[in-house]
């Protein structure tokens, strides 16, 4: 038996689409409250992100309109986090989830981040109550210390399924945190190279067992990897 666990952001969908969706909501709110042009504001938010990264995007754009106050920054952040996102599953990810479902394979999601934000994403993607997914774990519900690289949520899945780590396959995109906590415990790990971490290189301790460019390659590569490991005597009894 194999159990499949997936990360969410930049694994099952493109996270930048959530960011742009949030910027659109903020721009419309500022237009309604402050009279700025929503199209211009959204473009400024995207430009600030590209130049500065996420840290001070709202400060930068509010300042450009002469509107910078702590209260307005807080309002922008609240609108961004509370908006109903316009996002969709990557086509190859949906195809993969549907194949696994047809095969009767248990599928879980483990995602880090703000609890309400991640829940809104899961609902917008149709995953939260989907027959394709047995359960979605938002790790911060169990405390920030149980976010990845903590293996906590993976341990819960192992208990729920009565499965050992070697029977659980995890697919994620961020080698900084996704694999280093669970690989030493025997979990199978797969890195999907997409999103902002696509070109990131980390020490071997942080890398997955193998990488794929997309889900079209995933299942075949996994079976080949397991077969090669078994033939080499690394996997006993798999």
Secondary structure, DSSP 8 states (H G I E B T S, - for coil): --EEEE--BTTTB-HHHHHHHHHHHHHHHHHHHH---HHHHHHHHHHHHHHH-STTHHHHHHHHTT---HHHHHHHHHHHHHS-------HHHHHHHHHHHHTT-EEEEEE-S-HHHHHHHHHHTT-TT-TT-SEEEEGGGG-GGGSTT--HHHHHHHHHHT--GGGEEEEES-TTTSSTTTGGGT-EEEEE--GGGTT----GGGS-SEEESSHHHHHHHHHHHHHHHHHTTSSS--
